[in-house]
Every structure is written in structure tokens, then in C-alpha cells.
Amino acid sequence: MSAPELRLRSPSVALLNLPWDVPLESWDPATVPLRTLDVGPSRHLVRFVVADGVLWALKELPVRLAGKEYEALRRMETMGLPTVRAAGLVVRSVPEDSAVLVTRFLTGSWQYRRLFARLPPDRAAHRARLLDAMAGLLVELHRHGVFWGDCSLANTLFTRDGQALQAHLVDAETAESHPSLSDGQRQMDLDILVENVAAGLIDVAASLGRPPDIEPRLIAEALSVPARYQALWDALTAEPRFAFSDRYRVESRVRDLEELGFVVDEVSLVPDGEAVRLRVGVGDRRFHAQRLRELTGLDVGEGQARELLGDLQAHRGALSRTSGRAVSEDEAAPSWLHDVLTPGMRRAHAAVGHVGTAVQAYCDLLEVRWLLSEAAGHDVGTDAALQALAEKAPTDSAARALVADTRSDLPVVGSDPD
């Protein structure tokens, strides 16, 4: 028997020492640090293993498909797209035409089945965040010329990002990269997404014993994805036409895109008869995250950065009132980081039993404080918000086991406009 061929981007000793010459189904949990995760159905065998303190996902599939998916994930990584990271490829001679794709498990992520199980059936706004995340992921893929071909909840992982969800592509077996996509290709991907999302939501609802009358609502919610997708696509690709004298509209367009979190790379005014057409080159969805990193060195999600920048602005306003002069963001950032954020994250993380990440716990604290203050008609302060945050944290052993099992930072609190 010939030795397997290994290509590992993280050549740790524990990862190298796994029994790669043995089929995944034969790996013995008594000798291999396997971990069981509820990831739902898959066309191929998927197993999870811990090596050097890192959780890895291993998928066994034919060599051609494994190589194609490995390269697709590598390309999407270079584009900065929200996908799992390809960590290696193992090609074996036994069984014939067998390979293992190695990906790094996305820390703090939730598979939709587990996420859906914790969403109250009568709170459609929670599911709306999930659908917004799916639509946003597809828009990002299409902007970069990626046709997914198998868009579904089962092929997606979700992470918390402030009070929003970020969707990440997991399965890239059918993904194709092109210089750009036609409207027909985009529509085909969107049709696949709607059908698969509807089927996925109904399947999970049935497995949870939800009443059958919820099915029409779930189908209607799945059918709302194209409108969510189109609204974001139009916001990014629209080319408004206006008189050359109305150049002030450029600033408004740029602000709208930045509010959505996108970095504006270039603005062009193209002559169109007696008017001009505005074209905006849009980069990654990291506008607020980049600004926060410039000010503080912190590297967080876009949604988290938006909330933290708001907190920084409040601190800046307090400093300006105290000093009797206008304090800049650059001046306020060091004291906010040292006196507000660092102790705030420590206290918030403790309040939720150190579930999830400290920065997400602090974002949840800000949200709780705002909600309580809105209800009271005045600022209730941090202590009251911390108490409310702690009361909503999972305290029973089953809930803690659930969170630990998925390394999740799913919200232990949250608002719902419904």
C-alpha cells in the first residue's frame, strides 16, 4: 500500500500524526480525538477531530471533487469572502479514488439546525436576520464572480456580528469562479437558494415538532430572500443619472454605502448625454471595522465595529463636555479603550458566564443598556444592564453544554421588533 499524499497548510504535529492512510469511517474514537457535532445530512462522510487544540472538519470524497473544492475555497479566501478556510488535502490510494478535504472549523459558528432550534417560532424577526445573512452572502459571492450552485442552509455556518448574523459558505463542491456572472446565473443561484431555504426551514420545524401551520409562514419567509438580495444588489450596483451641477449627490451615495458597511474604492462621473452617470467602485464590507482598527488596533466584525464606534462616540462626547472643547476620535480612542472597553468586556463576559467572545458580550451589554434606557426614558447605567444581561444568560447545565459543544457566541440576549 502506497503512502497517502498530504498537502497541509497547518502542518502541526498532531494533525500530521492522524491516521490518514485509514478511511475516515474506520477511525477509532479511542485512539483519535474525534468530536461529534450535529451538522445535519451530507452527501459525503464528515468527521471532526481536535488536533493541537484546534477543531478541524474532515470530509471524505472523490479525488477530483476534493481537489476542485480545495482550490475553490483557496480562491475565495484570497478574495476575502466569508467562507471556511481550506487547511489541507489528503489523497489516498486506498480506498481507490478517495481524498479528504481538511477545513478549519469556524470558531463561534452555528449550524442552522442548532440556531433554528433556539429561535422562538413566533419571532419572525430572528429568522429575518438569518435570511438577511443568507442574501448578503450570496450578494458577496456574486459580486466576486462566484456561482455557488448549491446555496442552502445546510451548506452555511452563522456567526454573531453585533446584533446581526454573518453567513459563511461551508460547502464549495459546486462553486465556480468567473470574471463576472450573468443575470441568468445570478437568478439560477437565487432560485436554488429559495427552494433549499424553504425545504431546510420546513425540515427543521418538523424535526422540532413545530405545528404544521408554521409551514406557510416559513415558505413566505423563504420567498422574501430574492427581495432582500435585490435590495442589497441594487444598493451596490445602481448607477444614478443626474445633472453635472448636482454633484452633491455623490456624497449621499457614498454615505449610504458606508452605512451598509462597504468601503468605497473609487467614484466615477461618466458623461451620459447632457447629464452624468455615477459609478461607485465598492470594496469589502469592512468600512467600520477598518476605522475601528485604525483608531484602536482592534480587529472585530463589521457589525461589532459599528456598535463599538457608537460607544466610542458617546465617550468622546462625554470627554468634550468635561473638557469644554471638541475632542477628536483619535484623542478619545486611547482612554475609551483603556477605561471603558477593556473593563466593560471583562464584566460583560463574566455576566454571561464567559460564553462566546468578550467583545460580543460587550456588544450585547450595549444593546441591553439601550433597550432598558428606551423603556425607562433615561439612561439606566451599566450596572442595571449588566444585571439584566446576567439574568438572560444560560444558567442551566444543558444550555451551557449546548454552547460549549458548538463553541458558540449565539446571543444570550437580543431585541426583537416583532
N, C-alpha and C positions, 0 to 999 in steps of 0.2 A: 504494500500500500504506500503510495507516494504521500509526502507531507503536504498539508494544505498551504496555499499561498495567502499570506497575510499582508494587508495594507491598513495600517493603523495610524491615525493622526494623533492619537494619545497613547504612545507606547509605554504605558505603565506596566510594572512587573506583574501585578495581579491580573491585568487584562491579557497580557501575553501568555500567562500560565493557565488560562482557561482551556478546557478540552476541545479545542477547535476541530480536531480530527474525528470527533464523535458527533452524530446527528443531534440536534437540539432536543428532540423528544427523548433521547436516552440520557440526558444529563441528570445526574443524581443529586437531589437537594441535600443529601447527607454529606456530599463532598464539594458541591458547588454552591456558592451563596446566592441561590435563586430567591426571587421575591415575587409574590403573587399580587397582581393588580387587576382590577375589574375593568377591562378595556373594551368589552363588547366583542361582537363577531369580527373575524378577519379571514380573508381568503388564504392566508398563509400562517404558519405557526409563528407566534410571537412569544418570547420569554424575556424576563427581566432579571438582571443579575447585578449584584453590587461588587465593584472592584475598586480598591483604593478609596473607599468612602464615597464613590460616585455610582449613581444608578444608571445603568445602560439598558437600552432596548435592543433586542436581537431578533431579527426577522429572517426566517429561512425561506428561500425562494429560488427559482431557476437562475442560473448564472447571468444570462442576458438581461433579465429583468432587474436583478440586483445591481449589475453594473450600470444600467440605464438610470435607476433611481439614485444611486450614489452620485453620479455625475450631475443629475438634475438638482439634487439638494446642494451640491457644491456650487453650482452656478447661481442658485437662488441666494445662497449665503453671500456670495460676492456682490449681489445686488442689494443686500441689506434687507431682504424680505423676511417677514415673520414666519419662519419655518423651524423645524427641529434641525439640529446640526449633525451632518453625517460625520461619524467618527472613524469608520473603517469598513473594509470589505474583506471577507474571507471566502476564498474559493477552494472547494474540496473535490477530491476525485471520488470519494465515497460518501453518501450515495451519488451516483452519476448525475452530472448537471445540477449540482447543489452549491449554493452560496449562502452566506449570512451577511446581511446588512446590519452594521452597528451604528446606532444613533445614541446621542446623549439624551437621557430623559430630561424633559423640560421642568426644571425645579419650580415648585409653586404652581404647577398646572393642574387643571381639572379636565377629566374626560367628561363629555356632555351628559352621559348617563348619571354619573355621580352628582354633577352640577344640577341637572334637572330634578333629581330626587330631593334636593334641598330647596327648590323653588316652590313656594306655595301655589297650588293650582289656580287660585283666584287672583293672582297678582300678575297680570299680563305685562306690566312694565318691566318686571325682572326678565321675562323671556324676550322682551323687546331689546334689551341690552345685548342678549345673546345673538339675536338676529342682526342687530346693527354691526356687531363684531364680525359676523359671517359676511355680510355685504361689504364691509370695509376691507376684509382680507381679499375678497375676490377682486375688488377695485384695484388694490395694490398689485396683485398678480397681473392683472390685465394691463395696467399702466406700464409694466415692465415686459410685456410681450409674452407672458406665461399663460398657456392654456392648461387648465388643471385637468379637466376631463373626468374627474371623479369627485366633484365637490360634495361633501357630505359632513354631517355632524360627527360621524364615526371616524372620519379622517382628520379631525380637528381637535386641538387642545386649546383650553382657555386659561388665561391668567388675569389676575386683578391688575388694574392700572388706574389708581384713584378710584372713582366711583363708576368706572366703565369696565368693560371686558375687552381683552385683546385676544383675537383668534390667531392660532398658529397652524400652518399646514403640517401634517404629520406624514401622510402617505403621498408619495410623488411617483408612483408606478406609471401613471398615465400622463404625467406632466410633459409638456412640450414647450420649448423656448423658440420664439420667433422675433424678428426685428420689431414687429407690431402685429396686433390682432385685428382682423376684420370685424365689422359689426356682427356678421353671421357667427363667427367664432365666439364672440363675447356672449351673444344671445344663447348659443348652444350650451355654453358653460353655465349660464344663469338658469336655463331651463332644467339642467341636470341638478343644480343646487336646490331649486324649489321642490322638485319631486323628491329628492333624497331627504331634505329637511322635513318635509311633511311626513314622510314614512318614518323617519327617525323619531320625531316627536310623538307620533301615534304609538309606535312600538314601545317606547319607554313608558308612556302613560298607561298602556295596557299592562306592562310588567309591574307597575306600581299599584295596580288596582284602582286607577282613577276611573270615575264614571264615564260611560260611553258618550254622554252628551258633551264631553270636552272636545271630542274629535273635530266637530265643525269649527270650533274656535281655533284649534291648532292648525287646521288646514288654511283657515283665513289668515292666520299669522304667517304661515309659510308663504302664502301668496303675496304678502306685503314686502317680501325681500326684494323683488325687482324695483319697486318704487324707492326703497332705501338705497339700493345700488345706484339707480339712475340719478337720484338727487346728489349723491356724492360725486358720481362721474361727471355730471353737468357742472358742478361747482369747480371741478378741477380742469375741465376741458373747454368751458364756454369761452367764446371769443366775441365779446360785446362790441358793437359798432356805434360810434358816436362822433360828434364834431371834434375837430382838432382843438377847438377852443375849450372843450370840456375835459381837458387833461386831468382835472382834479379827480375824475372818476377812477384814475389809476390807483390812487392811494386807497380808496374804498375797497377796490378789488383785492389789493394786496393785504389789507387788514382782514378781510373776510377769510382769505386763505390761511393767514397766520392764526386766526381764531380757531380754525379747524385743525391747527397744529402743523401745517405744511410749511416747509422752508421755500421761499421764493428765490429761485436761482437767477432768473432773467425776465425782464419786461420788454416787450417789443410793441411799437405802434406801427402797424403796416398800412400804407395808403390803400383806401378802398373807395374809389371814386372821389367825391368831394369830402368824404369822411375818413376816419381811420378805424382799423380793427385792432383790438387789444389782444395780444397773445402773451401768456404768462408761462414761463418755464418753472415747473414745480418739482422740488426735490423730495427728500424724505419727510415723513411725518414726525419731525423731531424739533419743531420750532421752539417750544417752551423748554424741552429737555436740554437743547443746546444752550439756551440763555441761562438756565439754572446752572449748568456745568461751567459756563464762563464766569458766573458770579461766585460759585461756591466750590467747584470741583466735584460736585455730586453727580452721579450717573444713575438716573432713575427713568421710569417710563414717562411717556408724554402726558398721560392723564395725571400721574402723580406730580409731575413738574408743574402743571397748570395750577394745581391746588397749593403746592408749596410756594410758588411765586406769589399767589394771592396772600398767603400768610406773611411772606417777606414784605409785601407792600403795606400790610397792616402794621408791621413792626416799624417800617420806615416812616409811616405817618405818625406813630407814637413818638419816635425819636425827633421828628420835625417839630411836633408840638412842644416837646420838652425843651429842646434847644432854641426854639424861637426862630429857626431858619429852615430852609429846604434842605433835606438830607438826601443825597443821591442813593441809588440802588447799590452802587459799588461801596459806598460808605456804610450802608446799613447791613450788607451781607455778612461781614465777619461776626458782628455781635448777634445777629439773628441765628447764625449757625451755632455759635457757642452758647448763647444764653437762652435761646428759645427752642430750636430744633433738636439739638442733642439731648437735653434733659426731657423734652417733650416726647421724643421717640422712646426713650428708656421707660418713662412712666406709662405711655400708651401700650407698649409691647408687654409690660408686666400686667396691665389691666386685662389684656386678652389672653393671659396665661402663656405668653411667648409663642402664640400661634402665628404662623405666617412670618412676614418680614416686619422689622421695626418701622420702616418708612411707610408701609401700607397701614400699619396700626395707627400711625400719627395722622395719616390722611383720613382714616375713619374717625379719629378723635375730632378733627376739624369739622367733618360732616355732622357728627353728633352735636357738637357745640353750636353749629349754625342752626340745626333743626330745633334744638331746645330754645335757643335765643329767639328764633322766629315765633315759636309758640308762646314764649313768655313776654315778648315785646321789648326785651332788653338783653344785654349780654349776660349770660348765666355764669360765665367764667369757666376756667379749665377744670377745677375740682369737680364741679357738678357734671361736666361732660365725661370726665374720667369714671365717675361712679356709674353713670348710665352705660358707658362703654363696657365696663366690667360686668354689669348686670346682664348684658346681652351676649357676653362671651359664652362659648360652650363650656359647661362645667361638668357634665356627666362623663363617665369614662368612655362610653360608646362614642360620644361626639368627639372626644379627644383622640380616640383611636382612629376614627374616620379621617380627621385632619392629618394625623401623623402618617396614616397609610398612604396618603396622596401627596404629602409634603405641601399641603395646600395653604394658600392665604386667601381663600374664599371669604367674602365679608361675613364677619360675625354680627355686623350691624348693617344698616343701609336704609336709604329712603326709598319711597315708592309713591309716585304721584297718583296712583290709582285710588 
